[in-house]
Amino acid sequence: MVLQYVHCSFIVNLWVIKKPKPMSSMKMNPSHKRVLSSVQAILFGLLILFVTTFAGAESSTDFLVRDSDIVRGDPNAPVTVLEYSDFTCGFCEKFFHETFPRLLTDYIDTGKVRFVYRDFPRAPGGPGLQASQAARCAGAQDAYWPMHDRLFNSDQQFSPEQLTGYAKELGLDTSKFSECVSGDSYVKAIYQDRIEGGTLGVRGTPGFVIFVTSLPKDGEMVMIPGAFPYDVFQEEIEKVLKSVPSKSAS
């Protein structure tokens, strides 16, 4: 199976100008200046985050299991599945509709797997970042998973007005939600997820990491790099379940 056909690669948008003018002769209207300033701020923030994360030159997997994780399923389930994903990724949407329901029924709802979604934005800013912020802002009102599901059922319609509409559908305080999404309180954490995923070898979305919950540092991890069929997930999860120490087995 060719892996690039089952995941979305990291995307960088480039503007190509055939005959660039000298900067001194180029004029920008105020709206263009605001957009450029926003892009520069995001890129600068990413650079700072990257440098501060790796400055210590120390590899750590402490992030595999966090007290702050918003878990789908039993938080004490013996096996953890991390999904590194982007709401604008077509193959992530494919996984959500075709594979995730069976995982939910067979492993998550039965207490065998704790499922955690981690952000892996494919572009610096734009709809993907807005959608990730929307999920986290909904989480601040105890509606992370309902918003997660709504976003993957939205045909990638992620304008600010549409996101606020989803919040209204879910019964959220739309004023608090809109203020949260328009802010940047979660941007650092979102890109932190992406950097951590990269240290595990995630190169596209979706990417999955499966491991024994009680042994995130010492145990082996299984990587599934893409929206593979359910049978692949079933086979790998069963292998990891068999490696669970008896005191942790359900």
Secondary structure as UniProt FT lines:
FT   HELIX           3..5
FT   STRAND          8..9
FT   HELIX           23..25
FT   HELIX           30..54
FT   TURN            55..56
FT   HELIX           62..64
FT   TURN            67..68
FT   STRAND          71..72
FT   TURN            75..76
FT   STRAND          79..85
FT   TURN            87..88
FT   HELIX           90..98
FT   HELIX           100..103
FT   HELIX           104..108
FT   TURN            109..111
FT   STRAND          113..119
FT   HELIX           127..139
FT   TURN            140..142
FT   HELIX           144..151
FT   TURN            152..156
FT   HELIX           160..169
FT   TURN            170..171
FT   HELIX           174..182
FT   TURN            185..186
FT   HELIX           187..199
FT   TURN            200..201
FT   STRAND          204..205
FT   STRAND          207..212
FT   TURN            213..214
FT   TURN            216..218
FT   STRAND          222..224
FT   HELIX           230..242
FT   TURN            246..248
//
